[in-house]
Amino acid sequence: MDETIERRIRDRAYRIWEEEGRPEGREIDHWLRAAQEIAAAANEENTTSAAMPPASDAAATPEKPRRSRTTRAKKAAEAPADPASAEPAKKRRSPKSG
């Protein structure tokens, strides 16, 4: 068994033992559970990395979709030519002084 994998299993088994309140006589159960978790994590890593190409720095952070913004010039161009048919402008309130 690879020393790195064995160390990871040992560390995980120890954490499981501590999480369960340090019971006596469950070493094999903890070791097998840790080995299964490590193997599952390694399998998931391999499956994920095989299914997805390596991400570049640009692709790592997805770009937010841009919202369209209507500029004043565009609004003015879309405004009706006859000022009488235009809707009255809304009055702006001045901030209350207090």
One Martini backbone bead per residue (centre of mass of N, CA, C, O) as a GRO file, in nm:
protein
   98
    1MET     BB    1   0.099   0.035   0.020
    2ASP     BB    2   0.078   0.352   0.008
    3GLU     BB    3   0.194   0.578   0.233
    4THR     BB    4  -0.006   0.808   0.184
    5ILE     BB    5  -0.267   0.643   0.206
    6GLU     BB    6  -0.214   0.524   0.484
    7ARG     BB    7  -0.202   0.795   0.631
    8ARG     BB    8  -0.490   0.887   0.557
    9ILE     BB    9  -0.634   0.649   0.688
   10ARG     BB   10  -0.524   0.684   0.973
   11ASP     BB   11  -0.630   0.972   1.020
   12ARG     BB   12  -0.929   0.908   0.968
   13ALA     BB   13  -0.964   0.683   1.179
   14TYR     BB   14  -0.897   0.864   1.419
   15ARG     BB   15  -1.131   1.065   1.378
   16ILE     BB   16  -1.354   0.858   1.404
   17TRP     BB   17  -1.284   0.764   1.688
   18GLU     BB   18  -1.327   1.045   1.817
   19GLU     BB   19  -1.624   1.096   1.720
   20GLU     BB   20  -1.718   0.816   1.883
   21GLY     BB   21  -1.557   0.831   2.174
   22ARG     BB   22  -1.329   0.614   2.195
   23PRO     BB   23  -1.368   0.319   2.130
   24GLU     BB   24  -1.330  -0.011   2.196
   25GLY     BB   25  -1.267  -0.249   1.936
   26ARG     BB   26  -1.292  -0.055   1.638
   27GLU     BB   27  -1.046  -0.046   1.439
   28ILE     BB   28  -1.142  -0.195   1.184
   29ASP     BB   29  -1.390  -0.024   1.124
   30HIS     BB   30  -1.237   0.245   1.095
   31TRP     BB   31  -1.043   0.158   0.873
   32LEU     BB   32  -1.254   0.073   0.658
   33ARG     BB   33  -1.404   0.340   0.646
   34ALA     BB   34  -1.161   0.511   0.566
   35ALA     BB   35  -1.089   0.356   0.307
   36GLN     BB   36  -1.357   0.412   0.163
   37GLU     BB   37  -1.343   0.721   0.166
   38ILE     BB   38  -1.075   0.751   0.015
   39ALA     BB   39  -1.158   0.592  -0.239
   40ALA     BB   40  -1.403   0.768  -0.313
   41ALA     BB   41  -1.246   1.032  -0.343
   42ALA     BB   42  -1.052   0.931  -0.564
   43ASN     BB   43  -1.271   0.849  -0.766
   44GLU     BB   44  -1.399   1.130  -0.790
   45GLU     BB   45  -1.149   1.274  -0.893
   46ASN     BB   46  -1.108   1.100  -1.148
   47THR     BB   47  -1.387   1.151  -1.273
   48THR     BB   48  -1.376   1.459  -1.283
   49SER     BB   49  -1.103   1.493  -1.438
   50ALA     BB   50  -1.196   1.323  -1.690
   51ALA     BB   51  -1.459   1.494  -1.764
   52MET     BB   52  -1.274   1.747  -1.718
   53PRO     BB   53  -1.106   1.993  -1.816
   54PRO     BB   54  -0.870   2.195  -1.757
   55ALA     BB   55  -0.862   2.486  -1.589
   56SER     BB   56  -0.842   2.802  -1.642
   57ASP     BB   57  -0.827   3.110  -1.515
   58ALA     BB   58  -1.066   3.225  -1.686
   59ALA     BB   59  -1.265   2.970  -1.624
   60ALA     BB   60  -1.288   2.970  -1.309
   61THR     BB   61  -1.450   3.242  -1.347
   62PRO     BB   62  -1.751   3.326  -1.396
   63GLU     BB   63  -1.937   3.517  -1.594
   64LYS     BB   64  -2.143   3.764  -1.580
   65PRO     BB   65  -2.427   3.865  -1.678
   66ARG     BB   66  -2.536   4.109  -1.878
   67ARG     BB   67  -2.693   4.405  -1.852
   68SER     BB   68  -2.907   4.606  -1.982
   69ARG     BB   69  -2.861   4.953  -2.080
   70THR     BB   70  -3.021   5.255  -2.072
   71THR     BB   71  -2.961   5.537  -2.218
   72ARG     BB   72  -3.026   5.863  -2.258
   73ALA     BB   73  -2.988   5.869  -2.564
   74LYS     BB   74  -3.181   5.637  -2.623
   75LYS     BB   75  -3.430   5.761  -2.493
   76ALA     BB   76  -3.434   6.014  -2.669
   77ALA     BB   77  -3.464   5.859  -2.942
   78GLU     BB   78  -3.745   5.715  -2.840
   79ALA     BB   79  -3.884   5.961  -2.823
   80PRO     BB   80  -4.123   6.154  -2.899
   81ALA     BB   81  -4.153   6.420  -3.117
   82ASP     BB   82  -4.409   6.503  -2.961
   83PRO     BB   83  -4.436   6.670  -2.663
   84ALA     BB   84  -4.749   6.641  -2.612
   85SER     BB   85  -4.738   6.309  -2.610
   86ALA     BB   86  -4.582   6.313  -2.372
   87GLU     BB   87  -4.504   6.232  -2.073
   88PRO     BB   88  -4.490   6.340  -1.776
   89ALA     BB   89  -4.275   6.430  -1.555
   90LYS     BB   90  -4.132   6.342  -1.274
   91LYS     BB   91  -4.108   6.435  -0.960
   92ARG     BB   92  -3.863   6.543  -0.748
   93ARG     BB   93  -3.737   6.490  -0.442
   94SER     BB   94  -3.622   6.639  -0.177
   95PRO     BB   95  -3.437   6.618   0.074
   96LYS     BB   96  -3.461   6.593   0.398
   97SER     BB   97  -3.431   6.808   0.657
   98GLY     BB   98  -3.318   6.753   1.007
   0.00000   0.00000   0.00000
